[in-house]
Amino acid sequence: MTTKALLDGGPDDLTGKIVPVTPPGQELKIPHRGGYEHYKVTTRHEETEEGSATVYRWWERTEVAE
């Protein structure tokens, strides 16, 4: 089952972006500009142009190890 996640916070070019989540979980890790943006699931849901989405809130960035 694929659900939608609405990203809240983080880099400007990711904020408000809707991404698929399979399966839904506690954390979402998005590759971005040589690192990862980490988002945690919230209890909030919002209606978007793609339907209902669970809101995931940004909480940290990690760099990819060389």
C-alpha positions in Angstrom: 0.0 0.0 0.0 1.4 3.4 -1.0 0.3 6.5 0.9 1.3 10.1 0.4 3.5 12.2 2.6 3.4 16.0 2.7 6.8 17.4 3.7 6.7 20.2 6.3 9.9 22.2 6.9 13.4 21.5 5.7 15.0 23.0 2.6 12.9 25.4 0.6 13.1 23.2 -2.5 11.5 20.3 -0.5 9.0 22.1 1.7 5.4 21.3 0.7 6.4 18.5 -1.6 4.2 15.4 -1.8 6.1 12.1 -1.9 5.0 8.4 -1.8 5.6 6.4 1.3 5.7 2.6 1.2 5.0 1.4 3.9 4.0 4.3 6.2 6.4 4.6 9.1 8.0 6.7 11.8 10.7 8.3 9.6 11.2 9.3 6.0 14.7 9.8 4.6 14.9 11.8 1.4 18.2 12.0 -0.6 19.0 15.6 -1.3 22.1 17.5 -2.3 24.7 15.0 -1.2 23.0 14.1 2.0 19.7 13.1 3.5 16.8 15.1 4.9 15.0 13.3 7.7 11.3 13.7 8.4 9.2 12.3 11.2 5.6 11.3 10.9 3.0 13.5 12.7 -0.6 12.9 13.5 -1.7 15.6 11.1 -3.3 15.0 7.7 -3.9 17.5 4.9 -5.9 17.5 1.7 -3.7 18.1 -1.3 -4.2 18.1 -5.1 -3.2 14.4 -4.9 -5.6 13.5 -2.1 -5.2 13.1 1.6 -1.6 13.1 2.8 0.1 12.5 6.2 2.3 15.4 7.3 5.9 14.5 7.9 7.9 17.2 9.8 11.6 17.9 9.0 13.9 17.2 12.0 17.5 16.9 10.7 19.9 16.6 7.8 22.8 14.1 7.6 25.6 14.1 5.1 26.6 11.0 3.0 29.8 9.5 4.2 32.6 9.5 1.6 
